[in-house]
Amino acid sequence: QKEVEQNSGPLSVPEGAIASLNCTYSDRGSQSFFWYRQYSGKSPELIMSIYSNGDKEDGRFTAQLNKASQYVSLLIRDSQPSDSATYLCAVGDSNYQLIWGAGTKLIIKP
Amino acid sequence: NAGVTQTPKFQVLKTGQSMTLQCAQDMNHNSMYWYRQDPGMGLRLIYYSASEGTTDKGEVPNGYNVSRLNKREFSLRLESAAPSQTSVYFCASSEFQGQTEAFFGQGTRLTVV
């Protein structure tokens, strides 16, 4: 069974520091990778998508993809209390199915 | 631009009752999905529609049926609700299944008593 794995956390990070969230996937043929943020009681909202190896930056967020290691990460610079949420990793596998990780709970401490 | 709209937002059902959750998207997306999310857990796919006219079972389809009414609308029906179906339900859509970003509706919080 194809899997996407994330550390459930909680990951506690001081305000202003860099938060690093990680995700591994099992299907080597996966082609599309997404990070979502979900606040408690709310629906997931897209933060970033990444399709090619390397880094992709958008404001304070950087997604990193390494297909050889089957690893995708999300860095949040200058973390703010408003970044406290659960972060979901989703991977589009070789059968065009979107496989979801269970999420990492991030807590930013003021 | 409304994106993905789900109705209702909240619902309480008695065991054995039926109901339909409605979902509509205005982004001209081909693919639509229904997920459930239980407390502290990830998203589980119930059914999906890769394109208008097709529907397929996901990970947890038992007890549910779906209809892709047209390109915009994808409904989820519970024929005989059970307490195990108490959950938050999310509808989502994407331009192409598994390849492009998915966008979510606000969710429906369903309680079956």
Interface residues (C-beta under 8 A of the other chain):
Chain A: Q31 S32 F34 K42 S43 P44 E45 L46 S49 L88 A90 G92 D93 N95 Y96 Q97 L98 W100 G101 A102 G103
Chain B: Y33 M41 G42 L43 L45 A50 F90 S94 F96 Q97 G98 Q99 T100 E101 A102 F103 F104 G105 Q106 G107
